[in-house]
């Protein structure tokens, strides 16, 4: 699967078969936060939130490769299912990958 960072893409991300196009701010981490490269005392809340926001959108678009592309709705009136499953699995996956950053306690 290919990821493309576009400087003027109108939305955060859009999945297509085998390729996902992102607004460059949603794919490229502009902060200096890299888990292995930064001393823990130098990490700010903004760095962690930026990293988590990017993790959420990438995970959401990858989930759409399954829910929406491979497994698709029968009728356009069921479009909410694509978004619902993709959103649900973002939080399921990230709660396992980064349990300290989960949003699950808010839902």
Helices and strands as residue ranges (DSSP letters): E 2-6, E 13-16, E 19-23, H 24-27, G 40-42, H 45-66, G 76-78, H 79-97, G 99-101, G 104-106
